[in-house]
Amino acid sequence: MSESANRLQLHDTLTRTAREVWPSEAGTLRFYGCGPTVYGPAHIGNFRTFIAQDVFRRVVELSGTPTLHVRNITDVDDKTIRDSQKAGQTLIEFTQYWTERFHADCAALNLLPPHVEPKATDHIAHQIKMIEDLIAHGNAYAAPDGSVYFRVSSYADYGKLSHLEDRELKVGAAQTANDSDEYTKDSLADFALWKAHKPDDGENFWESPWGKGRPGWHLECSAMALEYLGVEFDLHSGGIDLVFPHHENEIAQSCCATGGRFARHWMHIAHLMVDSGKMSKSLGNLYTLADLGHRGYSPAVVRYTLLSGHYRQPLNFTLHSLDASHQALLKLAKFEKQLRALTGATAAPSLDELRAAGKADIFAEAWADLLNDLNVPGAIGAVFATINKTKPATLSVEAAKSAWVGLHFVLAALGLELPVIKDEGEVEAPEEVKALADQRWNAKQARDWTSADDLRKQIELLGWIVKDSKEGYTLTPQA
């Protein structure tokens, strides 16, 4: 396969076309992904975006191109300040706790850690310097209260990412959830680069040439991208809700401050729906990884579910889809075990070994789908089509080993970890399912038949069958 044929073709939000992803310098693809605002647990909608970015990175690296992945931590904004004060903690203590919680969830979901993960509060000086440059270039101005605003009218290309020329620009970036403070501005479209200190901010402020305050939300990504990726870099990514105003504002302030192009390629991930509706805390359908773990679903099942739709299309999440994902992973695990038994291998190939292999063998169609705008649904369908027509027992040892490496090549691209099948038909049940089974066994010993039956139904809803004996019980996955 030629190098060009092994490159990812990815939709670009800016040009609305599919474009080849390639590194502009030094053979390393440099990309920036907007990270979490750490004021609470990240929900599965957030993780849909981070998983899609993770698959992007894995596909690029498996195609033979190293990456430099930068993902920020937003640890100062209206919400982090408000909630840290409610919790009676300093901003640093509060955000550090939620940052660690985010990292734990990322590890559980098998997300590759970014190469650089800068925090907004560690880069205040970088942001002040960018503001000074923008003022010097005539793109920003200080208000009487000490706030500083970007003058949108000074940047002729404002709106090119979100195609604002198609509609009237009314209230701009200052009206978004993370930039909602009201200050004196020359225009409603202008957005805050620096926010003057307010009594509600408490001790959360930094000194600046314009007085005490803190950076506006949009500025941090521009300043940190410049610091770690340079004036121009290869790709920028985030959720579709960030196209306007966040990414639009990043482009404007970055291009005006540096005179460069900023990001060459833009990747955006569509929303996650829940039961065909909007995900909302008030509706009780805003799930975290811990919420789903308490229901007996493993992080691997959650990851499979969140990546199973095309990243540019809204994905409808249901608890039933988790059950289907569990069964799909079991089927993959059984096929992988059959191939592994023929090869005599004891451990899966490492990511470095797979990069060196550089091919998917009988799963080449699935790999081709991934190179075609990260078509994960197509890739998953191709994997199962190949499994359905392949009989491991008929393969030679050499063919089985090649197929086994090819399967792991695609699994690595998707970041999927398979459940462990100890013996034929015996799979390690999640701890949450074991806990329900223990409760059911205790209820039976207490002759509480109603509770025992209810618990059995809960176990079955999670995809498991419990079988009793005189000594105890066994758990087996549903076929």
C-alpha positions as CSV (number, residue, x, y, z in Angstrom):
1,M,0.0,0.0,0.0
2,S,1.4,3.4,-0.9
3,E,2.0,6.1,1.7
4,S,-0.7,8.3,0.1
5,A,-3.2,5.5,0.1
6,N,-2.6,4.9,3.8
7,R,-3.4,8.5,4.8
8,L,-6.6,9.6,6.5
9,Q,-9.1,11.6,4.5
10,L,-11.0,13.7,7.0
11,H,-13.9,16.2,6.6
12,D,-12.7,19.8,7.2
13,T,-15.3,22.1,8.9
14,L,-13.7,25.2,7.3
15,T,-13.8,24.1,3.7
16,R,-16.7,21.7,4.1
17,T,-14.7,19.1,2.1
18,A,-12.8,15.9,2.8
19,R,-9.1,16.6,2.9
20,E,-6.0,14.5,3.4
21,V,-4.6,14.8,6.9
22,W,-0.8,15.3,6.8
23,P,2.0,16.8,8.9
24,S,3.2,20.2,7.7
25,E,6.6,20.0,9.3
26,A,9.1,17.6,10.9
27,G,7.0,14.5,10.1
28,T,4.8,14.9,13.2
29,L,1.2,15.8,13.0
30,R,0.5,18.5,15.5
31,F,-3.1,18.9,16.8
32,Y,-5.1,20.6,19.5
33,G,-8.2,19.3,21.2
34,C,-10.3,21.5,23.4
35,G,-10.3,19.8,26.8
36,P,-12.7,19.7,29.8
37,T,-13.8,22.5,32.1
38,V,-13.1,20.9,35.5
39,Y,-16.0,21.8,37.8
40,G,-17.7,18.4,38.0
41,P,-17.5,14.9,36.4
42,A,-17.4,14.8,32.7
43,H,-20.5,13.2,31.2
44,I,-20.7,10.7,28.3
45,G,-21.5,13.5,25.8
46,N,-18.1,15.0,26.7
47,F,-16.5,11.6,26.3
48,R,-18.0,11.0,22.9
49,T,-15.9,13.9,21.7
50,F,-12.7,12.8,23.5
51,I,-13.1,9.2,22.2
52,A,-13.5,10.4,18.6
53,Q,-10.4,12.5,19.0
54,D,-8.6,9.4,20.4
55,V,-9.6,7.3,17.4
56,F,-8.4,10.1,15.1
57,R,-5.0,10.0,16.8
58,R,-4.8,6.2,16.8
59,V,-5.6,6.0,13.1
60,V,-3.0,8.7,12.3
61,E,-0.3,6.9,14.3
62,L,-1.1,3.5,13.0
63,S,-0.9,4.9,9.5
64,G,2.8,5.7,10.3
65,T,2.7,9.3,11.3
66,P,3.7,10.4,14.8
67,T,1.6,13.0,16.6
68,L,1.9,15.8,19.0
69,H,-1.4,16.0,20.9
70,V,-2.2,19.0,23.0
71,R,-5.4,19.1,25.1
72,N,-6.0,21.8,27.6
73,I,-7.6,21.9,31.1
74,T,-9.9,24.9,31.7
75,D,-9.5,25.5,35.4
76,V,-10.7,29.1,35.6
77,D,-14.1,30.4,34.3
78,D,-17.4,31.4,35.8
79,K,-18.4,27.9,36.7
80,T,-15.1,26.8,38.4
81,I,-15.0,30.0,40.4
82,R,-18.7,29.8,41.4
83,D,-18.6,26.1,42.4
84,S,-15.2,26.2,44.2
85,Q,-16.6,29.0,46.4
86,K,-19.7,27.0,47.1
87,A,-17.5,24.0,48.1
88,G,-15.5,26.2,50.4
89,Q,-12.3,25.3,48.5
90,T,-9.6,27.3,46.7
91,L,-9.9,27.3,42.9
92,I,-6.7,25.1,42.7
93,E,-7.9,22.5,45.2
94,F,-11.4,22.3,43.6
95,T,-10.2,22.0,40.0
96,Q,-7.4,19.6,40.9
97,Y,-9.9,17.1,42.3
98,W,-12.1,17.2,39.2
99,T,-9.0,17.0,37.0
100,E,-7.9,13.8,38.7
101,R,-11.4,12.4,38.3
102,F,-11.3,13.2,34.6
103,H,-7.9,11.5,34.2
104,A,-9.3,8.4,36.0
105,D,-12.3,8.2,33.6
106,C,-10.0,8.7,30.6
107,A,-7.8,5.9,31.7
108,A,-10.8,3.6,32.3
109,L,-12.0,4.4,28.7
110,N,-8.6,3.6,27.3
111,L,-7.9,7.1,26.0
112,L,-4.3,7.8,25.1
113,P,-3.0,10.7,27.3
114,P,-2.2,13.8,25.4
115,H,1.5,14.6,25.0
116,V,0.9,18.0,26.6
117,E,-2.0,19.0,28.9
118,P,-1.6,22.6,29.8
119,K,-3.8,24.4,32.4
120,A,-5.3,27.8,31.8
121,T,-4.1,29.1,35.3
122,D,-0.5,28.1,34.5
123,H,-0.5,30.3,31.4
124,I,-1.9,33.6,32.6
125,A,1.3,35.4,31.4
126,H,1.0,33.9,28.0
127,Q,-2.6,35.2,27.7
128,I,-1.7,38.7,28.9
129,K,1.0,38.9,26.3
130,M,-1.4,37.9,23.6
131,I,-3.8,40.6,24.7
132,E,-1.1,43.2,24.7
133,D,-0.2,42.2,21.1
134,L,-3.8,42.5,20.1
135,I,-4.2,46.0,21.6
136,A,-0.9,47.1,19.9
137,H,-2.3,45.8,16.5
138,G,-5.6,47.7,17.0
139,N,-7.7,44.5,17.4
140,A,-8.6,45.0,21.0
141,Y,-9.4,47.8,23.5
142,A,-9.7,48.3,27.2
143,A,-13.0,49.3,28.7
144,P,-13.3,51.8,31.6
145,D,-13.9,49.1,34.1
146,G,-10.6,47.3,33.3
147,S,-12.0,44.6,31.0
148,V,-10.5,44.1,27.5
149,Y,-12.4,43.2,24.4
150,F,-11.6,41.9,21.0
151,R,-13.0,44.2,18.3
152,V,-14.7,41.8,15.9
153,S,-15.0,44.4,13.2
154,S,-11.2,44.6,12.9
155,Y,-11.0,41.1,11.5
156,A,-12.5,40.9,8.0
157,D,-12.6,37.0,8.0
158,Y,-14.6,36.7,11.2
159,G,-17.2,34.0,10.6
160,K,-15.4,32.0,8.0
161,L,-15.5,28.8,10.1
162,S,-19.2,28.9,11.0
163,H,-20.1,30.7,7.8
164,L,-21.7,33.7,9.5
165,E,-22.1,35.4,6.2
166,D,-25.2,33.2,5.8
167,R,-26.9,34.9,8.8
168,E,-26.9,38.1,10.8
169,L,-24.4,38.4,13.6
170,K,-26.2,39.5,16.6
171,V,-25.1,38.9,20.2
172,G,-21.7,37.3,20.0
173,A,-19.3,35.3,22.2
174,A,-20.0,37.1,25.4
175,Q,-23.4,35.5,25.6
176,T,-22.2,31.9,25.8
177,A,-22.3,29.9,29.0
178,N,-18.6,30.2,29.6
179,D,-18.3,33.9,28.7
180,S,-21.6,35.3,30.0
181,D,-20.5,38.3,32.1
182,E,-21.8,41.6,31.1
183,Y,-19.4,44.5,30.6
184,T,-19.3,47.8,28.7
185,K,-18.5,46.9,25.1
186,D,-18.3,48.9,21.9
187,S,-20.3,46.2,20.1
188,L,-22.5,43.3,21.1
189,A,-20.4,41.1,18.8
190,D,-17.1,41.9,20.7
191,F,-16.0,39.3,23.1
192,A,-14.0,39.4,26.4
193,L,-10.2,38.8,26.4
194,W,-9.8,40.0,30.0
195,K,-12.5,40.3,32.6
196,A,-12.2,42.9,35.3
197,H,-12.5,41.5,38.9
198,K,-15.9,41.4,40.4
199,P,-16.8,40.9,44.1
200,D,-18.3,37.5,43.2
201,D,-14.9,36.4,42.0
202,G,-13.5,36.5,45.6
203,E,-9.8,35.9,45.7
204,N,-9.7,34.5,42.1
205,F,-7.9,37.2,40.2
206,W,-4.5,38.0,38.6
207,E,-2.7,41.3,38.2
208,S,-2.5,42.7,34.7
209,P,-1.8,46.0,33.0
210,W,-5.5,46.7,33.1
211,G,-6.0,45.9,36.7
212,K,-7.1,42.8,38.7
213,G,-9.0,40.2,36.7
214,R,-8.9,37.0,34.8
215,P,-8.7,35.9,31.1
216,G,-11.8,35.4,29.0
217,W,-12.6,31.8,28.2
218,H,-11.7,31.9,24.5
219,L,-8.2,33.2,25.0
220,E,-6.6,30.3,26.8
221,C,-6.7,27.9,23.8
222,S,-5.1,30.4,21.5
223,A,-2.3,31.2,23.9
224,M,-1.6,27.6,24.7
225,A,-1.8,26.4,21.1
226,L,0.7,29.1,20.2
227,E,3.0,28.0,23.1
228,Y,3.1,24.3,22.3
229,L,2.2,24.0,18.6
230,G,3.4,27.3,17.1
231,V,1.8,30.0,15.0
232,E,0.4,27.4,12.5
233,F,-0.4,23.8,13.2
234,D,-2.1,20.9,11.5
235,L,-5.5,20.3,13.1
236,H,-7.9,21.6,15.7
237,S,-10.8,19.6,17.2
238,G,-13.7,19.9,19.5
239,G,-17.5,19.4,19.8
240,I,-19.8,20.8,17.2
241,D,-21.1,23.3,19.8
242,L,-17.6,25.0,19.9
243,V,-17.7,26.0,16.2
244,F,-19.4,29.3,17.2
245,P,-18.4,31.3,19.0
246,H,-15.4,29.6,20.7
247,H,-13.4,28.4,17.7
248,E,-14.5,31.4,15.6
249,N,-13.0,33.6,18.3
250,E,-9.9,31.5,18.6
251,I,-9.2,32.0,14.9
252,A,-9.8,35.8,15.0
253,Q,-7.6,36.5,18.0
254,S,-4.9,34.1,17.0
255,C,-4.6,35.3,13.4
256,C,-4.6,38.9,14.5
257,A,-2.1,38.4,17.3
258,T,0.4,36.4,15.2
259,G,-0.3,37.2,11.6
260,G,-0.4,33.4,11.0
261,R,-3.0,31.0,9.7
262,F,-3.7,29.1,13.0
263,A,-5.1,25.7,12.3
264,R,-5.0,24.2,8.8
265,H,-7.8,21.6,9.4
266,W,-10.9,21.6,11.6
267,M,-12.6,18.4,13.0
268,H,-15.9,18.7,14.9
269,I,-17.8,15.9,16.6
270,A,-21.7,15.9,16.6
271,H,-23.9,15.9,19.7
272,L,-24.8,12.8,21.8
273,M,-28.6,12.3,22.2
274,V,-30.1,10.2,24.9
275,D,-33.3,8.2,24.2
276,S,-33.7,10.4,21.0
277,G,-33.8,13.6,23.1
278,K,-31.4,16.2,24.5
279,M,-29.1,15.1,27.3
280,S,-29.9,17.2,30.4
281,K,-29.3,17.1,34.1
282,S,-32.8,18.3,34.7
283,L,-34.2,15.4,32.7
284,G,-32.2,12.9,34.7
285,N,-30.4,11.5,31.6
286,L,-27.0,13.0,31.9
287,Y,-24.9,10.0,32.6
288,T,-21.3,9.8,33.8
289,L,-19.0,6.8,33.6
290,A,-19.6,6.1,37.3
291,D,-23.4,6.2,36.7
292,L,-23.2,3.5,34.1
293,G,-20.7,1.5,36.1
294,H,-23.2,1.4,38.9
295,R,-25.6,-0.2,36.4
296,G,-23.1,-2.9,35.6
297,Y,-21.6,-1.6,32.4
298,S,-17.9,-1.7,31.9
299,P,-15.9,1.3,30.5
300,A,-15.1,-0.9,27.4
301,V,-18.8,-1.3,26.8
302,V,-19.3,2.5,27.2
303,R,-16.4,3.2,24.8
304,Y,-17.8,0.8,22.2
305,T,-21.2,2.5,22.3
306,L,-19.9,6.0,22.1
307,L,-17.7,5.3,19.1
308,S,-20.2,3.2,17.2
309,G,-21.8,6.1,15.3
310,H,-20.1,8.3,12.7
311,Y,-18.5,11.2,14.5
312,R,-20.2,13.8,12.3
313,Q,-23.7,12.5,12.9
314,P,-25.7,12.8,16.2
315,L,-25.5,9.5,18.1
316,N,-28.6,8.3,20.0
317,F,-27.6,6.7,23.3
318,T,-29.8,4.2,25.1
319,L,-29.2,1.6,27.8
320,H,-30.2,-1.0,25.3
321,S,-27.4,0.1,23.1
322,L,-25.0,-0.8,25.9
323,D,-26.4,-4.3,26.1
324,A,-25.8,-4.6,22.3
325,S,-22.3,-3.4,22.7
326,H,-21.6,-5.9,25.4
327,Q,-22.7,-8.7,23.1
328,A,-20.6,-7.4,20.3
329,L,-17.5,-7.3,22.4
330,L,-18.1,-10.9,23.5
331,K,-18.3,-12.0,19.9
332,L,-15.0,-10.2,19.1
333,A,-13.4,-11.8,22.2
334,K,-14.5,-15.3,21.3
335,F,-13.1,-14.9,17.7
336,E,-9.9,-13.4,19.0
337,K,-9.4,-16.3,21.4
338,Q,-9.9,-18.8,18.6
339,L,-7.2,-17.1,16.5
340,R,-4.9,-16.8,19.5
341,A,-5.2,-20.5,20.3
342,L,-4.0,-21.3,16.8
343,T,-1.0,-18.9,17.0
344,G,0.2,-19.9,20.5
345,A,0.4,-16.2,21.4
346,T,0.1,-15.4,25.1
347,A,-0.4,-11.6,24.9
348,A,-1.8,-9.1,22.4
349,P,0.7,-7.2,20.3
350,S,1.8,-3.8,21.6
351,L,0.9,-0.6,19.9
352,D,4.5,-0.2,18.7
353,E,4.4,-3.7,17.2
354,L,1.1,-2.9,15.4
355,R,2.6,0.4,14.1
356,A,5.5,-1.6,12.7
357,A,3.1,-4.2,11.2
358,G,1.2,-1.4,9.5
359,K,-1.6,-3.5,8.0
360,A,-4.9,-5.1,8.9
361,D,-4.6,-8.3,6.7
362,I,-8.1,-9.8,6.3
363,F,-9.6,-6.8,8.0
364,A,-8.2,-4.4,5.4
365,E,-11.7,-3.3,4.5
366,A,-12.3,-2.1,8.0
367,W,-9.0,-0.1,8.0
368,A,-10.0,1.4,4.6
369,D,-13.3,2.6,6.2
370,L,-11.4,4.2,9.1
371,L,-9.1,6.1,6.6
372,N,-12.3,7.3,4.9
373,D,-13.4,10.1,7.3
374,L,-13.1,7.9,10.4
375,N,-16.1,5.8,9.3
376,V,-16.3,3.7,12.5
377,P,-19.8,2.2,11.8
378,G,-18.5,1.0,8.4
379,A,-15.3,-0.4,10.0
380,I,-17.2,-2.3,12.7
381,G,-19.6,-3.7,10.1
382,A,-16.6,-4.8,8.0
383,V,-15.0,-6.5,11.0
384,F,-18.1,-8.6,11.7
385,A,-18.6,-9.4,8.1
386,T,-15.1,-10.8,8.0
387,I,-15.6,-12.7,11.2
388,N,-18.8,-14.3,9.9
389,K,-17.1,-15.6,6.8
390,T,-13.9,-16.8,8.5
391,K,-13.5,-20.2,10.0
392,P,-10.4,-20.1,12.2
393,A,-10.1,-23.9,12.3
394,T,-9.4,-23.9,8.5
395,L,-6.6,-21.4,8.7
396,S,-2.9,-22.3,8.7
397,V,-0.9,-21.2,11.7
398,E,0.7,-18.5,9.6
399,A,-2.6,-17.3,8.3
400,A,-4.2,-17.4,11.8
401,K,-1.3,-15.3,13.1
402,S,-1.6,-12.7,10.3
403,A,-5.4,-12.5,10.9
404,W,-4.9,-12.2,14.7
405,V,-2.5,-9.3,14.2
406,G,-4.8,-7.7,11.7
407,L,-7.7,-7.9,14.2
408,H,-5.6,-6.3,16.9
409,F,-4.6,-3.6,14.4
410,V,-8.2,-2.6,14.0
411,L,-9.0,-3.0,17.7
412,A,-6.0,-0.7,18.5
413,A,-7.3,1.9,16.0
414,L,-10.6,1.8,17.8
415,G,-9.0,1.6,21.3
416,L,-11.2,-1.4,22.2
417,E,-10.2,-3.7,25.0
418,L,-11.9,-7.1,24.9
419,P,-13.5,-9.0,27.9
420,V,-11.4,-11.9,29.2
421,I,-12.9,-15.3,28.3
422,K,-11.4,-17.7,30.8
423,D,-13.0,-20.9,29.5
424,E,-15.4,-21.7,26.7
425,G,-18.6,-20.0,27.7
426,E,-17.1,-18.5,30.9
427,V,-16.6,-14.7,31.0
428,E,-15.5,-12.6,33.9
429,A,-18.6,-10.7,35.0
430,P,-18.3,-7.0,35.9
431,E,-18.0,-6.3,39.7
432,E,-21.4,-4.6,39.6
433,V,-23.1,-7.7,38.3
434,K,-21.3,-9.8,40.9
435,A,-22.6,-7.5,43.6
436,L,-26.2,-7.9,42.4
437,A,-25.7,-11.7,42.3
438,D,-24.4,-11.7,45.8
439,Q,-27.4,-9.6,47.0
440,R,-29.7,-12.1,45.2
441,W,-28.0,-15.1,46.9
442,N,-28.3,-13.5,50.3
443,A,-32.0,-12.7,49.6
444,K,-32.6,-16.3,48.7
445,Q,-30.9,-17.5,51.9
446,A,-33.3,-15.2,53.8
447,R,-36.2,-16.6,51.8
448,D,-37.0,-13.1,50.4
449,W,-38.2,-14.5,47.1
450,T,-39.6,-11.2,45.8
451,S,-36.2,-9.4,46.2
452,A,-34.4,-12.3,44.7
453,D,-36.6,-12.3,41.7
454,D,-36.2,-8.5,41.2
455,L,-32.4,-8.8,41.4
456,R,-32.4,-11.7,38.9
457,K,-34.3,-9.4,36.5
458,Q,-31.8,-6.7,37.0
459,I,-28.9,-9.1,36.3
460,E,-30.7,-10.3,33.1
461,L,-31.2,-6.7,31.9
462,L,-27.4,-6.3,32.2
463,G,-26.9,-9.2,29.8
464,W,-26.1,-12.0,32.3
465,I,-27.8,-15.2,33.4
466,V,-27.5,-16.4,37.0
467,K,-27.6,-20.2,37.7
468,D,-28.0,-21.6,41.2
469,S,-26.5,-24.7,42.8
470,K,-26.4,-26.0,46.4
471,E,-23.1,-24.3,46.9
472,G,-23.7,-21.0,45.3
473,Y,-24.2,-19.5,41.8
474,T,-22.5,-19.0,38.4
475,L,-22.8,-16.1,36.0
476,T,-22.8,-16.6,32.3
477,P,-23.3,-14.0,29.5
478,Q,-26.5,-14.2,27.5
479,A,-26.0,-15.7,24.1
